[in-house]
Amino acid sequence: RVIDLTTVVAGPLASLVLAQQGAEVIKGEPPGGDLIRRLGFIAKDGASSTHHVLGRGKRLIRLDLSTAAGRDALERLLKDADVLLHNSRPGVAERMGLDADALRRRHPRLIIGEVTG
């Protein structure tokens, strides 16, 4: 099970490859949806074609990590997860407790992928 908290292209593409290889991918999106929903050609459903391509094979959930309830929901997801992918800006991951050291203390078997650049 892969928990995907990435946005734009590089991270969602990485989790798409994992989904295509058979992984269960759960994509957490902030309220209002991921930025990629608004980039490129917008389909009739209001989401971009890029979002549709990069979201294939993933289960999408709303996850507001700015709230305690959202962070609790993430912790419940991580209990059964094998991989976490995120691309938080420097410093943001630490403030949210998503830095590698904090995650390893809470979830020692979790594989952490930080997409930067």
Helices and strands as residue ranges (DSSP letters): E 2-5, H 10-20, E 25-29, G 35-38, H 49-54, E 58-62, H 68-79, E 83-86, H 92-95, H 100-106, E 111-114
